[in-house]
């Protein structure tokens, strides 16, 4: 059994439970999934976060070390902090200026809201959220 978060055209959110992914796809194709509030079959799947268990990734590690997913993210964050410019809360504006060529091209990082990140991505500006692993592990 699998569960998906769904939303109809009127932005009603609900959960659907299916035998497997193939059953979900077949029901979507046939417009068999309906909103329980308005009965609309114009439904889309919402993507939600996932839970990640920190396990050693030694099978894919070339040097034989056993690092967890969280350790790899910490390394990525350290690399960014050591090699990119921290522009703080001005991140969305500076990212746009670099993308549109009004500022010198360089690697930057900083702070932005989820909405600002979505706007940048919609404009085609490549951005990557960098989680604070210290907060995630606790």
N, C-alpha and C positions, 0 to 999 in steps of 0.2 A: 504494500500500500504506500502511496505517496500523497503528499498534501501540497497544494499550491494556493497562494494568495491570488485572488482574481479581482477584477474591477470592471463594472459595466460602463457604458457610455455616459451614464448620469453620475459617475464617480462613486457609486455604491461599492464598497469593498466587502468581499466575502471569501470564504475558504472552500476549496473543492478537494475532495478526497477521491483518488482513483486507484484502480488495480495496479497500474503501472504507467509509464510514460506513453507507451503506445496507445493505451486506452484514452488517456487525456488528449493526445493528438487527434485520434479518430473522432472523439466527441466534439472537439473544437471545429474540425473540418465540417462536420454534419450539423453545426449550430445546435447541439443538444444541451449545451451548458447555458443555463438561464439565471439571471440575477434573482435571488429570492425576494427582493423588495419590489422590483418593478417588472420582473419577468422578461427583461431585455436579453436577447441572445447576442448582442454586440458586446462581447466580453473579451478582455485581454488578460494575459498572465502578468502579474507583478513580480519582479525579481526582488528577492529579499536576501539579507545577509546570511552567511553560513557560520557554523561553529567549526573552529579548527582546533584539533587536538595537537599539542606540541609533542612530536615524536622525532627521534633521530632520523635523519635522511641519509644514513650511511650508505645505502644501496646505490644512491646516485652521486655520492661524493667521490670525486676523483682522487683526493688525497687521503681517503680512509678515515677522516675525522667524522665524528657524529655530532652534527649541529641540528638544532630544532628549527622549525619555521620561524619562531620568534627571534632566534639568534641571527638568522639570515636577514630578517627585517631590520634588526638593530645594526647590522653591518651596513645595510643599504642606507639607513638614516645617518650613520656616522660618515659614510662616504659623501653624502649630499651636504651635510653640515661642514665638512672639511674642504670641499671643493666648489661649492656654490655660494652665491652671495645671499645673505638673509636680508630681505627687503621688508620684513614684518607685515603690517596690515596693508601696505601699499601693493601687495602681491598682485591682485587683479588688474590694477591700473598699469603696473610696470610690465606684467605679462602681455597685456594688450599692446603696449607701446613697442615692445620687442617684436612681437608677432607682426605688427603693421609697419615695422621699420623706422619708427620715430625715435627709438633708443637703440643703443649698441647691443648687438646679440651677445648674450652671455647666459650662463646657468644661474637660475635664481630659485629661492624657496622662500616661503613666508606663510602668512595666515590668511585664510579666507573662509567664508561661510559655505555651507553646502550649496546654497542658491547661487553664490558667486561662481563656484566650481562648475555648476551645471551651465551657467551662462557662458563661461569660457569655452567649455566643451562644445556647446551649440554653435559657437562662432568658429569652431575648427581649431582652436588654440589647444595644443597638446599639454595637458596637465595630469599630474598623478598625485592623488592623496597619499601622504606619507604618515601612517599611523604612529602614535606614540605608544610603543610596545610596552613601556613601563606601566602605563595605565591599563592596557589590555590584559596583561598577565595577572593583575590583581583582582 
